[in-house]
């Protein structure tokens, strides 16, 4: 059903339904010859894959012939024609779709995606889905082919399920976490010196985020919620003691959930190696290759760093976060893929080599 709806929406959006129906009004003698030509034409305009078009076209053909059948003999004849159409279309090599459907909103990640695609092939067109999805839903939609690309922190399970493009989008910054805490607990956090001290505090996390698994694997107590927005009232209400967010996002996130009882801690840096990547639907391997080629080109000529520093205001972030003055709590990432490009120093910020406050 999902593939029918997806195909139907794309065909209707390009005004091609009437064209498809015209194909199936051709005589049974001519239909096999003409269907292939019309099918290639339709797929080129709509971006449908051959398999999606075959299923959709066969359904239209069946309903068209059934509606125009006046006898059992005609019905049987038309059924044979429908099978011939499905068989004929299934052997057509579909053109690669240049339309990219993504859940990524207007952010650094979206700008980076567009530039990488422009570098590799300027014919790509990016369409944003307005529907809000949690991590689990994004993966499901990518497997179904409804979503072509999304971004996420990586995990072993994610890399085995969809296609990772292993260029860290934030140069490791997203694994350098600052904490949102209750203002009343400021002194309590300022007294943390060691991992043993830190284990006395409870973390809050989104259950779908890889961070929850990382914290738990390091023996830290974690309270989770399936809804990210629930975490703020849970923190204020004392269900847990801190919410760890990427240093590049924490100020904006707290501002979007204003609460006079909460603040960004100024004492601790929670650090672990867990890069964020673009993830691509397994149905679009050519897209994953195009994104990788574009990103590698940007890394090579320095434009990745230039764009990264400008859009994320890295110099200002370093000044305000004062990373080197914080106590660093370093965590292991047990299921980090051995394919993580840790040895490529140009892909990471220098934060992982800092000593921090003692």
Beta strands, then each sheet from edge to edge (+ up, - down):
strand 1: 99-102
strand 2: 125-128
strand 3: 149-153
strand 4: 163-165
strand 5: 176-182
strand 6: 203-206
strand 7: 222-225
strand 8: 242-246
strand 9: 262-264
strand 10: 268-271
strand 11: 276-280
strand 12: 327-330
sheet 1: 1+ 2+
sheet 2: 3+ 11- 4+
sheet 3: 7+ 6+ 8+ 5- 9+
sheet 4: 7+ 6+ 8+ 5- 10+ 12+
end
